[in-house]
Amino acid sequence: MSTAKPAIAVLGAGSWGTALAALLTRHGYPTSLWGRDPAQVARFNAHHENARYLPGIALPESLRATDDLADAVAGADLLLVVTPSHAFNATLCALAPHRRPGVGVAWATKGFEPGSGRFLHEVAAECLGADVPLAVVTGPSFAKEVAVGLPTAVTVHSDSEDFAQTVAEALHGPAFRAYTGSDMLGAELGGAMKNVLAVATGIADGMNLGLNARAGLITRGLNEMLRLNAAIGGRAETLMGLAGLGDLVLTATGDLSRNRRLGLALGRGQSLRAAVAEIGQVVESVQTVDEVMRLAQRHGIELPISMLVQRVLHEEITPAEGLKIILAREQKPEYPEGLFG
């Protein structure tokens, strides 16, 4: 009986896609990494390094990159999409004609579809069809730390228990724990919304408001996530785990987070345009905050922290004005209507 491991194509050669492709290669899976830039792909294969996104980190020599999407998809037994959310729809629709029957699609992309506000599993089902196994990989995971082999834990959620297990088994290894779950809705909400709340804590730290303020924002931000999650039908335990609390703590406190760094810059008085330009990569919260607030309005949920982040990112108010607004809110019970009040 063959014990050959399935071939995996990782689609998206940014920092996170590269780190996951390297991880899978080290776990013994035949892995290819697709990137859209031929020059970047050529440099990657020549030097075994992603000089743009993970400079100085040596990657497995057996990991090969390609700019041929059709070839990468057609040869894969498992597909892992790791593109920014704004490219997610186009990538899935492009891979669909080349995916072999029975091959499942997972993604480690966080956010909503810009404009429509759809969850990514809704986008995937539309592009690929209802019979394709789908899974989301999420949790507290900085790409740089994964690329150098530091301990990390994530969670894989899918409507198919078998497919979640398949994806988790590929990711799971000596320094990388992969759990499973079946709440794609809650897992995706946590992965998207934590970016918005990380901007808030970054702003507070940029303004030197102290560790008490940071802890308060993280805790009340988690409460906003839980209330919105309950309204849309997600499970509370999902957000109390790696997909919610874990990812929120990492993104809100770790300076490798682009969203936290955006908040730090805004809190120190830098303009939004200058801050994004200095970061030099996609900062998901800039688009995600509008989708979060549209979702909240649709369900009649008040999200004071997220709302103020939206107003700051739209440059309607300054961070200092946002601070005055949040501190002027009325005193009330912490949980007036139970956990989700």
C-alpha positions in Angstrom: 0.0 0.0 0.0 1.3 3.4 -1.0 2.3 5.8 1.8 3.0 8.7 -0.5 1.9 12.0 0.8 -0.5 14.2 -1.3 1.0 16.9 -3.4 0.0 20.4 -2.2 -0.1 23.7 -4.1 0.1 26.9 -2.1 -1.3 29.7 -4.1 0.1 33.1 -3.0 3.8 33.8 -2.6 3.6 36.5 0.1 5.0 36.1 3.6 2.3 33.8 4.9 2.0 31.7 1.8 5.8 31.2 1.7 5.9 30.3 5.3 3.2 27.7 5.0 4.7 26.2 1.8 8.1 25.9 3.6 6.3 24.3 6.6 4.5 21.7 4.4 7.8 20.9 2.6 9.6 20.3 5.8 6.7 18.0 6.8 7.5 15.9 3.8 4.7 17.0 1.5 5.5 17.6 -2.2 4.7 21.3 -2.3 4.7 23.9 -5.0 4.3 27.7 -4.4 2.5 29.8 -7.0 3.2 33.5 -7.4 2.0 35.8 -10.1 5.3 37.7 -10.5 7.7 35.7 -12.8 10.7 37.7 -11.7 10.0 37.0 -8.0 9.5 33.3 -8.8 12.8 33.2 -10.6 14.7 34.8 -7.7 13.0 32.5 -5.3 14.1 29.4 -7.2 17.6 30.7 -7.6 18.2 31.7 -4.0 15.7 29.7 -1.9 14.6 32.9 -0.3 11.6 35.2 -0.5 13.7 38.4 -0.4 10.8 40.7 -0.6 8.6 39.2 2.2 10.9 37.0 4.3 14.4 38.4 3.7 17.3 36.5 5.2 15.3 33.3 6.0 16.6 30.2 4.2 13.8 28.1 2.7 13.9 24.4 1.8 15.8 23.7 -1.4 13.1 21.2 -2.5 10.4 23.9 -2.4 9.9 25.2 -5.9 7.9 28.2 -7.0 6.0 28.6 -10.3 4.1 31.4 -12.0 2.0 28.8 -13.9 -1.3 28.6 -12.0 -2.8 26.0 -14.3 0.2 23.7 -13.8 0.3 24.2 -10.1 -3.4 23.4 -9.6 -3.6 20.5 -12.0 -0.8 18.6 -10.2 -2.1 19.1 -6.7 -4.1 16.8 -4.4 -4.8 19.7 -2.0 -5.0 23.4 -2.7 -4.1 26.1 -0.1 -5.0 29.6 -1.0 -3.0 32.3 0.8 -3.8 35.6 -1.1 -5.0 38.9 0.3 -8.8 39.0 0.6 -9.2 41.4 -2.3 -7.6 38.8 -4.6 -9.4 35.8 -3.2 -12.4 35.7 -5.6 -10.2 36.1 -8.7 -7.8 33.4 -7.6 -10.5 30.9 -6.8 -12.3 31.5 -10.1 -9.0 31.2 -12.0 -8.1 27.9 -10.3 -11.6 26.3 -10.7 -11.1 25.0 -14.3 -7.8 23.3 -13.5 -8.8 21.7 -10.2 -9.1 17.9 -10.5 -12.4 16.3 -9.2 -12.3 15.6 -5.5 -9.5 18.0 -4.7 -10.4 20.2 -1.7 -9.6 23.8 -1.2 -8.4 25.4 2.0 -7.4 29.0 2.6 -5.3 30.9 5.1 -6.7 34.3 3.9 -8.4 36.5 6.5 -11.0 39.1 5.8 -14.2 39.6 3.9 -14.7 40.1 0.1 -14.3 43.8 -0.3 -17.4 45.6 -1.5 -19.8 42.7 -1.0 -18.8 42.0 2.5 -19.3 38.3 1.9 -17.5 35.7 4.0 -14.8 33.9 2.1 -16.5 30.5 2.4 -19.5 32.0 0.6 -17.2 33.3 -2.2 -15.5 29.9 -2.4 -18.8 28.0 -2.7 -19.9 30.3 -5.5 -16.7 30.0 -7.4 -16.1 26.3 -6.9 -19.5 24.7 -6.4 -21.3 23.2 -3.4 -19.6 19.8 -3.7 -16.0 20.9 -3.2 -14.5 20.3 0.3 -13.6 23.7 1.9 -11.7 24.7 5.0 -10.3 27.8 6.6 -6.9 27.9 8.4 -6.7 30.6 11.0 -5.3 31.5 14.4 -2.4 33.4 16.0 0.4 33.0 13.5 3.1 35.5 12.3 4.6 34.3 9.1 8.2 35.1 10.1 8.0 33.0 13.2 6.5 30.0 11.3 9.2 30.3 8.6 12.0 30.0 11.2 10.3 27.1 13.0 9.1 28.8 16.2 6.2 27.0 18.0 2.8 28.0 16.6 -0.8 26.8 17.0 -3.7 27.3 14.5 -7.1 25.8 13.9 -8.7 24.4 10.8 -12.5 24.7 10.4 -14.6 23.0 7.8 -18.1 21.6 7.3 -16.3 18.3 6.4 -14.7 16.7 9.4 -12.6 14.5 7.1 -11.3 17.5 5.1 -10.5 19.5 8.2 -8.5 16.5 9.5 -6.7 16.1 6.2 -5.6 19.8 6.2 -4.7 19.7 9.9 -2.6 16.6 9.5 -0.5 18.2 6.7 0.1 21.3 8.9 0.7 19.5 12.2 4.3 18.9 13.1 7.0 19.1 15.8 6.7 22.9 16.1 3.2 23.5 14.6 0.0 22.4 16.3 -3.1 22.3 14.2 -6.5 21.8 15.8 -9.9 21.3 14.0 -13.4 22.6 14.2 -16.6 22.9 12.3 -17.5 26.6 12.7 -16.3 28.3 9.5 -18.5 31.4 10.2 -17.1 32.1 13.6 -13.5 31.3 12.6 -13.7 33.7 9.6 -15.3 36.5 11.7 -12.5 36.2 14.3 -9.8 36.2 11.7 -11.2 39.3 10.0 -12.4 41.4 13.0 -9.2 41.0 15.1 -7.4 43.2 12.5 -9.8 46.1 13.2 -9.3 45.8 17.0 -5.5 45.6 16.6 -5.6 49.1 15.0 -7.4 50.3 18.2 -4.7 48.9 20.5 -2.0 50.1 18.2 -3.4 53.6 18.4 -3.6 53.5 22.2 0.0 52.4 22.4 1.1 55.0 19.9 -0.5 57.6 22.1 1.3 56.1 25.2 -2.0 55.4 27.0 -0.5 52.6 29.0 -0.9 48.8 29.5 -4.2 49.2 31.4 -5.7 50.8 28.3 -4.3 48.1 26.0 -5.8 45.3 28.2 -9.2 47.1 28.4 -9.4 47.5 24.6 -8.5 43.8 24.0 -11.1 42.6 26.5 -13.9 44.9 25.3 -12.9 44.3 21.7 -13.3 40.5 22.3 -16.8 41.3 23.7 -17.6 43.1 20.4 -16.5 40.0 18.5 -18.6 37.7 20.7 -21.7 39.9 20.3 -21.5 40.1 16.5 -20.6 36.4 16.3 -23.7 35.5 18.2 -25.9 37.6 16.0 -24.6 35.9 12.8 -24.9 32.4 14.2 -21.3 31.6 15.1 -20.3 29.7 18.2 -18.9 31.4 21.3 -16.2 28.7 21.9 -14.7 29.4 18.5 -13.9 33.0 19.5 -12.7 32.0 22.9 -10.1 29.9 21.2 -7.3 30.3 18.7 -9.5 31.8 15.9 -10.7 34.6 18.2 -8.9 35.4 21.5 -5.6 33.9 20.4 -5.5 35.8 17.1 -6.7 39.0 18.8 -4.0 38.9 21.5 -1.2 38.3 19.0 -2.3 40.9 16.5 -3.1 43.5 19.1 0.2 43.2 20.9 2.8 41.9 18.4 4.7 44.5 16.4 5.0 42.1 13.5 1.3 42.8 12.9 0.7 45.3 10.0 -2.6 46.3 11.5 -1.0 47.1 14.9 1.8 49.0 13.2 -0.8 51.1 11.3 -2.5 51.9 14.7 0.9 52.8 16.2 1.7 55.2 13.4 -1.8 56.9 13.6 -1.5 57.2 17.4 1.8 59.0 16.9 0.3 61.5 14.5 1.2 60.0 11.1 -1.3 60.2 8.3 -3.1 57.1 7.0 -1.5 57.4 3.6 2.0 57.8 5.0 1.5 54.9 7.4 0.2 52.5 4.8 3.0 53.5 2.4 5.7 52.9 5.1 4.3 49.4 5.9 4.5 48.6 2.2 2.1 45.6 2.3 -1.7 45.2 2.3 -3.2 46.3 5.6 -6.4 44.4 5.8 -8.2 46.5 8.4 -8.5 49.5 6.1 -11.1 47.6 4.1 -12.3 45.1 6.7 -13.5 47.8 9.1 -16.2 48.9 6.7 -17.4 45.3 6.2 -17.5 44.7 10.0 -19.6 47.8 10.5 -22.0 47.0 7.7 -22.5 43.5 9.2 -23.1 45.1 12.6 -25.6 47.6 11.3 -27.4 44.8 9.4 -27.9 42.9 12.7 -28.4 46.0 14.9 -25.2 45.4 17.0 -23.4 48.3 18.6 -19.6 48.1 18.3 -18.2 51.3 19.8 -14.5 50.4 19.4 -14.8 49.2 15.9 -16.9 52.2 15.0 -14.3 54.6 16.2 -11.6 52.7 14.3 -13.7 53.2 11.2 -14.0 56.9 11.8 -10.3 57.3 12.4 -9.4 55.3 9.2 -11.9 57.4 7.2 -10.1 60.4 8.8 -13.4 61.8 10.1 -11.8 62.2 13.6 -8.3 62.1 15.0 -7.2 59.4 17.5 -7.3 62.0 20.3 -11.0 62.8 19.4 -11.8 59.1 19.4 -10.3 58.7 22.8 -12.5 61.5 24.2 -15.6 59.8 22.7 -14.8 56.3 24.1 -14.0 57.7 27.6 -17.3 59.8 27.6 -19.5 56.7 27.2 -21.9 56.1 30.0 -21.2 53.8 32.9 -23.0 50.5 32.7 -22.9 46.9 33.8 -20.1 44.9 32.0 -22.6 42.3 30.8 -26.1 43.9 31.0 -27.7 41.0 29.0 -25.3 38.1 29.8 -22.1 37.3 27.9 -23.3 38.8 24.7 -24.9 42.0 26.1 
